[in-house]
């Protein structure tokens, strides 16, 4: 996220704290789809992602007014989303997995390629989704923030309350584990570069 969006967010948060409902509506419009998509990739469940997204914005509505000083609204919102997701899984005492069907349905296809290449790409996407689903939640989270949400190490650190060095280390371990799981998914197939 660029500095101008962050500055605009800060202005909207300030206006909302003063009681301007329209400012909250702008923040909601800006982030609702992003938070939903992030939670959908994290949980693999559209209904759960919708419920958690509603809870994120309900929390934002009630809690942002209590925050002191200037905040990075985007990082704070992703942190709320991540924590709610973790809380959900702890409460339900289960480890929800990312669905292979979602990843396969959303796999990019290149019509300029042959059908065989498209099939191979789709199979690789399925293997990647299966490997991603088997990752521990904290590894899955950091990979999604980096590669699906396009966040910088600093932004990820703000979301997860980690230093940039800790983000670097955790991201490295997550990539290594994903590579290991991907190679298991590919068992017997040719090796492919991953991340």
Buried (B, 14 or more C-beta within 10 A) or exposed (E): BEEEEBEBBBEBBEBBBEEEEEBBEBBEEBBBEBBBBBBBBBBBBEEBBEBBBEBBBEBBBEEBEEEEEEBBBBBBBBBBBBBBBBEBBEEEEEEBBBBBEBBBEEBEEEEEEEEEEBEBBBBBBBBBBBBBBBBEBBBBBBBBBBEEBEBEBEBBBBBBEBEBEBBBEBBEBBBEBBBEBBBEBBEEEEEEEBE
